[in-house]
């Protein structure tokens, strides 16, 4: 599952009123995956450098000696320009287009900069230097997040390990298993190890193993999610009409005004309290179709520690 969390920063905003944003009630409410839409980090707009008072020279934070000897490097795969920001050398993707602002986007690939055709390159460089600390910090966070996601990648083979409801499970290929396709979750002797037996030969390809294991995980996800919906719906005084599994890359769930709930099947990798938070979050949207204080009070009424659980869900990557 590829992370698509992005941090955006717009400069050179044009004056005048901005078009109204549709209300949350006009579209399904959502809970995002690792970074979630609520995690978008935005900085206030600034006028063009020509309209700003000139400073007596750039003010940069002190750089540790170790950083000057071995500066950090960030390179976008489609980089066309390079700049030194503080202690970091940043190669970034640069494009021009029909827009009124300079936009900075920090994502898994690195920094992308989009500028109007009329903005001089020196103004682009000045804008980058002005927000150097913010940019480097977000690049470093994105790099660390990507490393965590890569470390959570599953190698689909006999003996592979992955989390199920927060506990580690070992995958076993067992062609003699009585089941066709995916077998049952078993406790090994002593209960110290949990195993998932698949009735597949040792020669099975990684894709075959992945598909069989995922089919079992999705079946378990549907069963458990429906059980948790049945627990929390009465507590919140709402009624859901149907539940379907989602494979979205950027959200954990969504709710529609007609009572339809969608939950990302990869939640099955997490502990039950984290699943309960997402379930309660979506059901709460059947009462409050936005993220106002009243909505969070509704969530808190059934999941008092929702804030800590929300942070855990954002910080812990799901297996890829």
N, C-alpha and C positions, 0 to 999 in steps of 0.2 A: 504494500500500500504506500503509495508515494505521498510524501508530505507536500502540502501546497500552501502552508501558512506564509503570508506575506506581510511585511510592514511597509506602509506607504507614507510618503512625505511629499506634499505639494508646496511649491513656492511660486512667486509671481502671480498670485491670484488676482484676477481682474476685478475692478470695483463694480458695485451695483448689486441688486438683490439676486440671490441664487434661487433656482427652481426648487419648489417644495419637494421634500422626500416623502414617498408614500408611507402611510402609517403602518406600524407593525400588524395591526389588525387586518390589513388588506392583503397580507400574504402569510403563508404558513410559518409559524414560529419554529426556530431551529436551535439545536444544541450542536456546536461544532466539535470535530475530532481534533487534536494537537496542535495547535492551535486555533482555534475556534474563532469565528467572526468577531466575538467580543474581545479577542486578543489583539486586534489591529491597533498598532501604535501610530498615532498621528501627531504631527507637530503643527503649530500655528503658522499661517501663511505670512510671508514677508514680501515687501514691495521690491521692485527691481533695484539693483545696486545703484543705478543712476539717481534714484529718488531717495536713497538713504544717505545720511551724513557720513562723510569719510572719517574713518578712524585713523589714529596716528600710527597704525601698524598692527599687524595681526597679533592677537593674543593667544598663545598656545599653551596648553598645560605642560608642565615639566615631564620629560620623558626619561624613564629609568635607563641607566647605562646599558643594562642587558638588552633592552628593546632596541637601542640604537645599534648594537652589535648584531642582533638577529631579529630584524623587524618582521612583524606578522605580514603574511601575504594572502590576499584574497583575489581569486581570478574567476570571472564569469566565463563560461565556455564559449560565448560569442563576444568576448571583449574586443573593443576597438579603440579604447583610450585607457590610459593609466595615470594615476595621480597618487601622491603621497599624502596621507591624512594622518597627522600625528605620528605614531610609531608604526603605521601600517602602509603597505604598498597595495593599492586597490586597482585592479584592472576591471573595468566595467563595460557593460553593453551600453552604447549610446545611439539614440535614434532621434530624428526630428519628425515633426508632424504638425497637423492643423490642430493646435491646442493653445491655450492661453496661459498655461502654467508650466513650470519645470517640475517634473514628477520624479521622485526617488522611490524605487521599489526594492526592498531587500527580501529575497526569497532563498529557497534551498540552493539555487544556482549561483547566487551572488547578487551584486548590485546592478540594477538597470536604471538608466537615466533617460528620460524623454523630455525634449525641450521644444518650444516653438521655433519656427524657422528664423524669426527675427532676433532671437537672443544670441549675443556674442559668446564665443567659447570662454572668454575671460570671465563673463558673468556666471557661466555654468561652474567654472572652477571656484569662483568666489562663493557661490552658494554651497558647493561641496565642502569647502574649508570651513564655512560658518557653522555647518552642522556635522563637522568631522567626528566629534565625540559620539553623537547619536548614531551615525552611520557605522562606525567601527564597532560600537557596542552591539548593534543589531546583527552585523555580519558575524561577529564572534558567537552570538547566541544561536544564529541560524546554523553555523558550522557545528557547534556542539550538539544541537538538536538532530542534525543530519547524522552525526556520528552515533548518537543513541539509537536512531532508527536503523542504521546499518547493523549495529550490534544485536538488534532484535530480529534480524532476518533469519528465517528458518531454512535449514538445508534439508530438503525432503528426501530422507533415506531411513533405512532401518536404524533405530536408536536415536532418531531426532527428538529433540525436546521442545516443548512449547507450553505456555500456561493455559490452564482451563479453570475458570472461576478462581484465578489467582494462585493456583497450585500447579507445580510442574508435573507434566505428563510426559512419559517416554513412549515413543511410537515403536510398535513391533509389527514386522511383516510376518504373517503366519498363514500360509496357504492351507493348512489343515483346520483352520478355524471354521466353526459350524456356520457362521454367517456368510452371506455373500455381500461383497462391498465392505461396509464398515461394521466392525464388531462392537463389543461392549467395553465400557470402562471397568478395569479390574484393579484390585489392590494386590500388589505383590506380597510375598510372605513377610509378615510383620507390619504390613501397612505403610512401610516407609516410602515405597515407590508406587506411583500410579501409572498404569500402562493402558494404551489404546491399541488393541489388536486389530489389524486389517487383514482380511483374507486375500492377500496379494503375494505373489512369488517374490523371492529375493531379487529377481531380475527386473522387477517393475521399474518403470522410468520415474524420475522425480515428478513429472506432471501427473502421472497416474496416482502416485502416492499423495500428492497435494490435493488432487480432486477428491479422492476417497476420504481423506481426513477432513477436508473442508465440508463435504456433504454431511458428515457426522456432526461437526461443530455447528453447522447451520440448523440441523434438526434439533440439537440440544438447545440452541439459542431460541428457536421458536417456542419450544416447550417452556423454558424457564421464563422468557419474557412475558408470555401469556399468564403464567402463574403470578408474576410480580405485578402485572397490570391489575389482575383480579384482587390483589391485596391492597393496592394503593387507591384504586378508583373509588371504592366506598368511603375511604377516609377523607378523600377530597370532595365527595359528593358529586362526582361526574360519571359519565357513561361513555366508554369508547365503543366504536362500532366495528372496527376491524384493525388488525395489526399485520403489517408486512415487514419483511426484512429488507434492509438497505445495504448497498455496497458502496456508499458514497465515500469519497476520499477526504472531504472537508467538514463533515458534520456527523454527530453521533445520533441525531434523531430529529424528527419533525412531527408537528401536529397540525391538523386541519380543523376548521370550525365544524365540519360534519362528523367529527369524532374519529377520523382515521389517524392512526399512529404508525409511524415508520421508525424502526430502530436498527442501527447498524449491527450486523451480526457479529462483528469483531469485538463487541462489548463482552462476548462470552469469555474472552481471555482474562477479564478483570474480576476482582473480588465482587461478591454480591452487593456490598454497600455501594460500590460505584455504579453498578447496574441499577440499583434502586434509586440513586440520585437522578439518573437520566430518565428513568421511567416516571418518577414523580415530577420531574421538570416538564416532560411532555404532557402529562395529564393536567398539570397546573395550567397549561396553556388553554385547556378547554374551559377554564374559568376566566383567565386573564390573558388575552391574546396579544401580549407585549412583554417587555422586560422592565416594567415600571416597579417602583418600590412595593406596590400591592402584590405584584406577581411574586417577587422574592419572599415576601411575607407568607404567601400561600405555600411556596415550596418549603419554607422553614417550618411550617406547621406540621409537616409530616417527616421532614428530614432536617432536624435541627443543626446538624454539622455539615450542611450542604456546601458551605464555602470551602472547607478543607477538602472535601471530596472532589469538588470542582477543580481545585488546584492540582490534586493528585492525578486526575484524569487528563489534565492539560500537560503535566510533566512526565507522565509515564507512557512511553511509546508502545503501541500495539505491535505484535509481531508482523513482519512483512512476508 
